[in-house]
């Protein structure tokens, strides 16, 4: 695993990236021009087939599904006898939405498109989908690497790490976020993952051999098609309703 010094460097870099992006959003340097240019590049790529694919991908970062994934992960740790790890993951999973909404409230950045959100969800910076997905799927990737040794563990871990990247792309494609919103979310998630790794390292508690963890991963994978079946029609209708709206200035 990573040493304390490596984790400290990762935290420092992530905090620096988050700080630089935040100052850009606040207008201290011309970040908005970069965001607008990137959005202008993405806009011509939109088509009905790709729209549907991106709606499927973005559903992997929906709050309800991530809540299920996080809860199943914590329960698996409890069954595996890793109580401190379960507690640490629970705290991280609960604090991330609070951090995201706190930053949204402070920055109050408009979304690229006028979406039907209320409260702090009206604001764009950072992306809740990307931040929560990067934290939860990042944690599950670590769990996969611990549970499955060798190449299989690496494949599972890489697959879960790929999900937040795909979700971030989908949020930009769908006009829900600017590029810098997603990058800031990844930086915030790395900070949380570093703190989580440090917390777990303070009380080493490797899970006992248990079928609960593989079962948990299977449940998460099996639940997604069901979740998608229930939510995709409404998500598609919402996207169709706003897809003709003109993008706002990212200011």
Secondary structure, 3 states (H helix, E strand, C coil): CCCHHHHHHHHHHHHHHHHHHHHHHCCCCCHHHHHHHHHHHHHCCCCHHHHHHHHHHHHCCCHHHHHHHHHHHHHHHHHCCCHHHHHHHHHHHHHHHHHHHHHHHHHCCECCCCCCCCHHHHECCCCHHHHHHHHHHHHHHHHHHHHCCHHHHHHHHHHHHHHHHHHHHHHHHCCCCCHHHHHHHHHHHHHHHHHHHHHHHHCCCCCCCCHHHHHHHHHHHHHHHHHHHHHHHHHHHHHHHHCCCCCCCCC
